[in-house]
Each structure stands twice: as C-alpha cells, then as structure tokens.
C-alpha cells in the first residue's frame, strides 16, 4: 500500500484560466496554466482525494471548496460560514475543477460561490459539465473580541493533554464492526491526510447515557515531517 498523501498534497490546487474570448465556450485545450480572467477564477485539484471506501469523501470537496474560495480574498478575511450541497458523487481518479465567483465584496464581509465539476479529460466543454457540488462561502475580517463566556474545563483535561503523539490513531469511524471490515478488505481505517489521535474516555463514558458520550481526539495541524506536541490541538 502506497504511503498516504499529506494534508497539503491532498488539498493542493492549481489556478487555471479560460484563454478563449468570453463568447467562445472553453474546451479542454484552451484551459491552460495561467493567471485568472474575468469575474471568476478557476482552480484544478492536483492531489489525490480521500476515499474512505469507494467514493470520494464529501469533506474533501467541502474543504477544497473553502480553500479555493480563500484564494480569491484578501488575507485579512477569514471564513466564518460555509454551506454546501452534494449533488453527484465524485470519482477518485479524475481532477476536480473549482469555479469561484464573487457574489459580494465588502470592507468587512465578502461572499463567494463555488461550483465543483469533474469533467473527463476528453470533455470538449469542461466548464459546462455537470456540477457535482456547490458551496456558498462567507468571509469576514477580524473584529475586537467582546464579552466571552466559557464553561469550566472537564476535570480529566490534564490527563487528556499529555503525550498526544503516543496515543492510538483514531479510526475514521470508531465502530468495531467498521474497523474489522477494513482489516478484512485490507483498507486503511483512519484518515490519511490528518493525524488524529484518540483519547481513551471509556471510563468517563461508563457513567453517562449514550447521548452524552464523549469522544476526544488530538488533531495534528502539521502536514508532513516532524510532529511536535505543540502542533496538535484537541477536539
């Protein structure tokens, strides 16, 4: 089994442009590596999509849509809202095309519309192909923080925050039957582009009703190389 792709490799996008005039439909031969054109910007995925079983993981399209939209706004903006609709399942071995349009550009808020397509390499009109996912992404600038409230941290926090790297890798679906299924099929049972480490909270869950069960994971925000503890955050 080949080494899994890093997070950066999985999310990588390459900007492309429509080199033909606006009244001519774009084709696979006139979408070239170049600067953006007109009121929209187009990006193509260059890395492998995450495939849990057979189809592309929906979160991959959601995350890459947000990343494509981020590439069209100033660095002073950050994403504070995203709404997506999955229309057609994605294919794992064909690049995705992300078309980002500006719906609104203000001083403190801006909004982008992202349409995702997956045309075949021989498609004569790739930007007219079927839309498989659509997202609306809203951005805003940082505002001064006001009054904030926070519940006390759980008493188990101290033991949870110790040695994240030494903890068990969290399965993509933390269900014994799923883990056994992946073993039989020779599949990976964990997310490949993000390093998730499972915190054992079974003792705390024993006294809780099912709907109050806790699950705690450490997530590594480093894409490759060393994994120092300070680069993990807890969820």
N, C-alpha and C positions, 0 to 999 in steps of 0.2 A: 504494500500500500504506500503510495507516494506521500511525502511529508505534506501536512496541511498548509494551506496558504495563510499568511499573516493577515491581520485586520487591514493593514494598509494595502496589501496586494488585492484583497477581496473587494475593497471599496474603490479602487483606482478608476479614474475617469480620464478620458482624452477628449479635449474640445475639438469639434469639427465645425465646418461651415458649409453653407449651400453656395456653391460657386456660380450657379446659374442665375440669370436675372429673375426677379420676383414672379414674372408671368410664365416662367418655364418650370414644370414640375421637376423636383430634384430626383436624381437617379443614383444608383449605387456607384456610378462612375464619376458623378460630379459632387459627391460629398467627400471632401478632402481635409487633410490636417491643415488647419489654418485658424485665423482669428475669427471672432463672431461677426455676424452680419445681421442687419435689420434690427427689429424689436424683439427678437428671440435668440436664444443661444442653445446650441445643440451639443450634447456630450455622448460619448460612447464608452461603455464599460470595457475594461481591458483585462480584468482579473476574473478568476473563476467564482461563480455564485455558490453559496452554501446550499447543499442538497441533503436534507435530513434522511429521506428515503429515496423517492423517485423524482419529485418535482422540486422546483426552486423554493427555498424558504421565503415566505412572504415578507418577513422582516428585512431581508436583504434588499428588496425593492424599495421598501419604505425608507430604510437608512440611506440608500444610494440616491433616492429622490431628494432627500433633505440635503445631502452633500452637493448634489448638482445645483440645487437652489442656492445654497450657501456661496457657491462660486460666482453668483451674479449680484451679490450685495456687498456693501462696504464692511470692513472688518469691525466697525463699531456696532453692527447689528448682530443679534443672536436669535436663534429660533425659539419661539415660545409657544407655537401651536402648529400641529400638522394633522391633516385629515386625509385619509387615503381610502380608495375603493379598489378592490381586487376584481378585475373583470374577466381575465383569462389566465390560466396557469402558465408560468414561464418555463422555458426549455433550458436545461443546464449548459448546453454546449454552443449556444448562439449568443453573441453580444447583445446587450440592451442599448437602445437609443433613447436618451432623455432629452426632451424638448422643453425648455424652461421659458415661460412667457411672463412678462411683468404685468401684473394686474393693478398694482398701486405702488408708488414710490413716494413716501413722505419723509419728513425730517426725523421722526421718531418711530414710525411704523412703515412697513412695506410688505407686500404680499406677492407671492409667485405661484403660478400654476405649472405643474409638471405633468407631462404626458409621457408614458413609457411605452415603447414599441419594441418588437423583436423581429424585424424583417429578416428573411432569409438572405444569404449572401448574393443571390441572383435576382432579388426583388428589384424591378426597374423603378419603382417609386417607394423607396424605404420610408419616407416621412408621410406617406399616405397609407401605410399598412395599418393593421388592426391595433388599436390601443389596448394594452393588457393591464395597465394600472394607471391611475390618475391620482394626483395629490395636490392639495392646496396647502402651501407653507407660508406661515406668517412670521415676520421678524420684528423685533423692536430693539431700541437702544437701551442701555443700562440706565436705570433710574436710581436716585438715592433711596436707600432702604428706610422703610418706616418701622413702625412697631411690629415686632415679631413675637409669636408665642411658640413654645416648644414643650412637649411632654417630657418628663424625666426619662433618661435612658434606661433600658432594662438592666436589672442587676447583674445579668450574665454578660454584659458587654465586655468587661475586662478579659474574660477568657475567650471571647469570640475574636477579639482583635489581635490575638497573639499568633505569630508564625503562619500567615496566610499561605505562603509558598509550600509549607509542609502538609497542607490539608489535601483531602481527597478531591480529585477533579469532579466537578458537578456534572451529572448526566444531563443531556438536553431535555429529557423527560424523566423525572425522578420517580419512576414506577418500576417495580421489579420485573413485571412481565415485558416491558419495553426493553430493559437492559438485557434480559435473557434473549429476546428476539434479535437484538443487534449482534449478540455474540454468535447466535446460530447462523446469521446471514453474513458474518464477517464484516460488519459495518461499524463505523465509529458511533458511539452512543453519546458523544459530547460535542459541544460547539467547537469548531476548529479555528475560527478567526479571533475568538475572545477567550482568554484564560479565566475560567470560572472555577473557584474552589469552594467546596461545600463545607459548611459548618455543621457539626453534629448537634442538632437540637432535639433529638428524640426524647431525652429525659424531660425537657421542658414541655414537650407536646403531650406527654402521657396524661397529664392532669387537665388538659384542655379539650373541649369539644372539637369535633372535626373542623367546623367552620372557623375556629380560632387558631388553627395550626400555624406555626411559624416556619418559614424557610429562610435561611440566611446564607448568602454567598459572598465571597470575595471576588471582585472583578478586576482583572489587570488591564490597565489602560495603555500599556506598552505593547507595540505591535510586533517587535522582534528583538532578539538579543537577550540581555540580562533582565531579570525581573526583581528589582529591589523592592522590599516590602512597602516603601512609601508610594509606589506606583499602583497599589491596589486600593480600591475603595469598596465599601461594604454595602450590600443591598439586602 
